[in-house]
Amino acid sequence: MSREAQILRIEKLSPNDGKGLRTVVFFKGCPLRCRWCSTPESQKMEQELYYRQAKCRGCGKCVSSCPQKALSLDESANRIKRDDNKCTKCLICAKVCPSNAAGVYGQVMTVEQVMKIILRDEVYYYHSGGGVTLSGGDVLCQAEFARDLLSLCKDAGIHTMAELDMYGDYSRIAMLLPYLDEFYADIKIMDGKIHKQYTGVDNHLILENIKKASKFSRPGALHIRVPLIWNINDNPENISETAEYCKALASCEELEFLPYHRLGESTYEYLGRGYTMSDLKPMTFEEAYEKVAFLKNFNIPFPVKVSGRILN
């Protein structure tokens, strides 16, 4: 039987997740809970209901269709309320909503179903030097599915990349490396205690897994990314420690810093969750560049970038 996975979404012809135009397959499920996460809908492995009040007409179709009587209409606020203790995630409310105010994040797909979508854009990969990127969530949560999909991509001659959190048993990473032309690995914070405070897990295993993967991956395959977050990891000590760590990695192709943004903030509202970073303003490219500019004096043997632009 074909292997299945929980897929969040598939974005076509993306120019931002690797070389050329790419199809990006977003997986659901992630063991980390980064406070700045821009895709909170990818954290849980199961399908999740969302509700966008701005699109709600207040028609009440979802309320009358709910077999568990878990929904009610608050007419004074023109919004639907859900009793999570009654809701069984049957998803009927999302199916009957005429305005797409209610919907579902995630769907179960087979390897063949995803591959069929990928192959539709083969011509664009060929002419742009692009390919397929697996993202998340965390791809490693569904590593067997990812391996099978990457294997089919390689058989079809499609360039492959993945964005990996590098947390968990190294065997899951080793499972993917033979099928990856390149991959991104995130380093959030070098200090283990601070890392756990803001992501929910210690970083020791992550850093060890990156070291191992750098030894056994193809030359130039590893791309390190660092999300720069105000007053958390944007200090010179953390930035310089990150750079020194990366200098010792065998197959590191680049070190890229990405300034903090709040593009996923509305998704927390759709999921009925609070966004704990709402007091922080987005970081501009200029602000991020200024924070890491001193690395020009570190004799780093590969490019250091800020949002794709090389320090000069």
C-alpha positions, 0 to 999 in steps of 0.5 A: 500500500502507498505510504500516507502523510499529513500534508499542510499544503503544496505551494507551486512555483515558489522563488524563495525556498531554494534555487530557481522555481520550486514546488514546496511541500509543507508537512504537518507536525513539529516537536519544537514550539518556537515562540516566533513560529510563522506557521503554527498550523504546521505544529500539530500532526493532525488536521486542524479547524480554523475560523476567520471571523472577517469572512463569517456571514453569520448564516449559522449553517455550521451551527445547525450542521454540527452533530455534536452541538459544539458550535453556537452563534454569538450574534452580538459579536457576529462570530461562531464559538466552538466548545472544544470539549464537544468537538470531535473534529468531524470537519462538517462545519468546514464543508458546509461553510459558504464563505470559507470562514471555516476551514481545515489545515492539512490533508492526508495524501499519498506519495503518488498524489504529491508526486503527481502535483510535483510532476506538473511543473517539470518544465519550470524546474528545468528552465529555472534550475529549480526543483522540489523543497520539503518544508514544515512543520518538521519533515523528520516527523514523517521521514519515511514518507519524505524519503519515498517522495525524494526517491521518486524525485531523484528518479525523475531527475528533479533537484531536491532540497529540504528544510530540517529542524534536525531534532530527533534520532539521527537515523531519520536524517540519515534516511534522507541524505542520500536523496537530498541535493541540498538542505537547510538546517536552522540554528535558533540559539546557541545557548541550550537553556535559552533555546529550551526556554523559547523553543521547548527543547534543548539544542544539544541534539540539534547541534550534534545532528548538524555536525554529523549530517555535515560530514556525510552529506554532499559537499556544499549541501548544507545551508545554515539559517538563523532567524534573528529575533529581537532581544533573544538571539540577536546579540553579538555573543550568540551571532559570533558563537553561531559563526564559529560553530558553522566554520567547523562544519564540513559541508557548509555552503552558507550562513544566512540570517533572516530578520524577524517578521510577523507574517503568521500572526493572523494564523494564531487568531484563526486557530484560537491561540494567542501570539506571544510575540505581539510586542515585537516589531518586525526587524528590517533588513537594515537592522539585521544587516547592522547586527551581523556586519561585524562577521566580515572580520571573522574570515568565514570560508563561505558566504554570510547572507542577510535575507539572501544578500551577501555581506560585503 
